[in-house]
Amino acid sequence: MLLFADSRRFAAAEEGYSRCVFCDRELVLLPDDRRRGACFDCLSLALLEPTDCPSCGISIPGEVRALGCPECRWYPGRD
């Protein structure tokens, strides 16, 4: 149950639309949105901690971990 109304407003109408950085789904972003450009289905990917690449050992930031290693091109599904 919603206890209070959301009163946030866009400064300009075009500011409120974007695409998910993971799945490219269309998003409506409200001011002060803390989802880091992710839709709710992909939100867990945006909040991952950095991890070391199992192939070359460099640190992969959590938000790009699903894309693989930028250094050696290791990809999670190719092991």
TORBASE-222820 format. One record per residue (C-alpha): residue in one letter; x, y, z. Coordinates in nm, 3 decimals. Each point is the difference from the previous one (the first is absolute). Example, Ala and Ser with C-alpha at 12.3 -4.5 7.8 and 13.67 -1.06 7.14 Angstrom:
2
<site><resn>A</resn><east>1.230</east><north>-0.450</north><up>0.780</up></site>
<site><resn>S</resn><east>0.137</east><north>0.344</north><up>-0.066</up></site>
END
This chain:
79
<site><resn>M</resn><east>0.000</east><north>0.000</north><up>0.000</up></site>
<site><resn>L</resn><east>0.131</east><north>0.342</north><up>-0.097</up></site>
<site><resn>L</resn><east>0.017</east><north>0.226</north><up>0.302</up></site>
<site><resn>F</resn><east>0.080</east><north>0.323</north><up>-0.184</up></site>
<site><resn>A</resn><east>-0.019</east><north>0.133</north><up>-0.355</up></site>
<site><resn>D</resn><east>0.317</east><north>0.030</north><up>-0.209</up></site>
<site><resn>S</resn><east>0.033</east><north>0.372</north><up>-0.073</up></site>
<site><resn>R</resn><east>0.330</east><north>0.000</north><up>-0.195</up></site>
<site><resn>R</resn><east>-0.015</east><north>0.186</north><up>-0.332</up></site>
<site><resn>F</resn><east>0.215</east><north>0.019</north><up>-0.313</up></site>
<site><resn>A</resn><east>0.175</east><north>0.326</north><up>-0.085</up></site>
<site><resn>A</resn><east>-0.061</east><north>-0.075</north><up>-0.372</up></site>
<site><resn>A</resn><east>-0.228</east><north>-0.270</north><up>-0.142</up></site>
<site><resn>E</resn><east>0.277</east><north>-0.174</north><up>-0.199</up></site>
<site><resn>E</resn><east>0.216</east><north>-0.045</north><up>0.313</up></site>
<site><resn>G</resn><east>-0.222</east><north>-0.274</north><up>0.138</up></site>
<site><resn>Y</resn><east>0.052</east><north>-0.265</north><up>-0.267</up></site>
<site><resn>S</resn><east>0.296</east><north>-0.231</north><up>-0.045</up></site>
<site><resn>R</resn><east>0.090</east><north>-0.361</north><up>-0.075</up></site>
<site><resn>C</resn><east>0.126</east><north>-0.271</north><up>0.234</up></site>
<site><resn>V</resn><east>0.379</east><north>-0.033</north><up>-0.027</up></site>
<site><resn>F</resn><east>-0.030</east><north>-0.380</north><up>0.016</up></site>
<site><resn>C</resn><east>-0.306</east><north>-0.107</north><up>-0.203</up></site>
<site><resn>D</resn><east>-0.085</east><north>0.321</north><up>-0.193</up></site>
<site><resn>R</resn><east>-0.357</east><north>0.009</north><up>0.135</up></site>
<site><resn>E</resn><east>-0.159</east><north>0.346</north><up>0.000</up></site>
<site><resn>L</resn><east>0.005</east><north>0.166</north><up>0.343</up></site>
<site><resn>V</resn><east>-0.167</east><north>0.293</north><up>0.167</up></site>
<site><resn>L</resn><east>0.258</east><north>0.158</north><up>0.228</up></site>
<site><resn>L</resn><east>-0.117</east><north>0.226</north><up>0.278</up></site>
<site><resn>P</resn><east>0.225</east><north>0.267</north><up>0.151</up></site>
<site><resn>D</resn><east>0.236</east><north>-0.146</north><up>0.262</up></site>
<site><resn>D</resn><east>-0.037</east><north>-0.351</north><up>-0.148</up></site>
<site><resn>R</resn><east>0.259</east><north>-0.230</north><up>0.159</up></site>
<site><resn>R</resn><east>-0.034</east><north>-0.298</north><up>-0.235</up></site>
<site><resn>R</resn><east>0.314</east><north>0.100</north><up>-0.196</up></site>
<site><resn>G</resn><east>-0.176</east><north>-0.031</north><up>-0.335</up></site>
<site><resn>A</resn><east>-0.135</east><north>-0.351</north><up>0.057</up></site>
<site><resn>C</resn><east>-0.360</east><north>-0.121</north><up>-0.020</up></site>
<site><resn>F</resn><east>-0.139</east><north>-0.183</north><up>0.303</up></site>
<site><resn>D</resn><east>0.061</east><north>-0.339</north><up>-0.164</up></site>
<site><resn>C</resn><east>0.370</east><north>0.080</north><up>-0.050</up></site>
<site><resn>L</resn><east>0.051</east><north>0.195</north><up>0.324</up></site>
<site><resn>S</resn><east>0.196</east><north>-0.282</north><up>0.161</up></site>
<site><resn>L</resn><east>0.260</east><north>0.028</north><up>-0.279</up></site>
<site><resn>A</resn><east>0.048</east><north>0.371</north><up>0.075</up></site>
<site><resn>L</resn><east>0.069</east><north>-0.058</north><up>0.369</up></site>
<site><resn>L</resn><east>0.264</east><north>-0.273</north><up>-0.031</up></site>
<site><resn>E</resn><east>0.333</east><north>0.035</north><up>0.174</up></site>
<site><resn>P</resn><east>0.318</east><north>0.006</north><up>-0.212</up></site>
<site><resn>T</resn><east>0.156</east><north>-0.339</north><up>-0.063</up></site>
<site><resn>D</resn><east>0.328</east><north>-0.128</north><up>-0.142</up></site>
<site><resn>C</resn><east>0.004</east><north>-0.143</north><up>-0.352</up></site>
<site><resn>P</resn><east>0.063</east><north>-0.376</north><up>0.021</up></site>
<site><resn>S</resn><east>0.210</east><north>0.014</north><up>-0.315</up></site>
<site><resn>C</resn><east>0.234</east><north>0.300</north><up>0.040</up></site>
<site><resn>G</resn><east>-0.063</east><north>0.110</north><up>0.361</up></site>
<site><resn>I</resn><east>-0.088</east><north>0.369</north><up>-0.047</up></site>
<site><resn>S</resn><east>-0.290</east><north>0.145</north><up>0.197</up></site>
<site><resn>I</resn><east>-0.330</east><north>0.020</north><up>-0.194</up></site>
<site><resn>P</resn><east>-0.244</east><north>0.263</north><up>0.134</up></site>
<site><resn>G</resn><east>-0.332</east><north>-0.150</north><up>0.105</up></site>
<site><resn>E</resn><east>-0.207</east><north>0.203</north><up>-0.246</up></site>
<site><resn>V</resn><east>0.187</east><north>-0.143</north><up>-0.303</up></site>
<site><resn>R</resn><east>0.065</east><north>-0.350</north><up>0.133</up></site>
<site><resn>A</resn><east>-0.281</east><north>-0.143</north><up>-0.213</up></site>
<site><resn>L</resn><east>0.177</east><north>0.136</north><up>-0.310</up></site>
<site><resn>G</resn><east>0.324</east><north>-0.187</north><up>0.072</up></site>
<site><resn>C</resn><east>0.360</east><north>0.109</north><up>0.047</up></site>
<site><resn>P</resn><east>0.101</east><north>0.313</north><up>-0.194</up></site>
<site><resn>E</resn><east>0.368</east><north>-0.105</north><up>0.008</up></site>
<site><resn>C</resn><east>0.010</east><north>-0.363</north><up>-0.118</up></site>
<site><resn>R</resn><east>-0.360</east><north>-0.025</north><up>-0.135</up></site>
<site><resn>W</resn><east>-0.093</east><north>-0.284</north><up>0.237</up></site>
<site><resn>Y</resn><east>-0.379</east><north>-0.044</north><up>0.004</up></site>
<site><resn>P</resn><east>-0.197</east><north>-0.172</north><up>0.281</up></site>
<site><resn>G</resn><east>-0.185</east><north>-0.240</north><up>-0.233</up></site>
<site><resn>R</resn><east>0.310</east><north>-0.124</north><up>-0.184</up></site>
<site><resn>D</resn><east>0.170</east><north>-0.197</north><up>0.277</up></site>
END
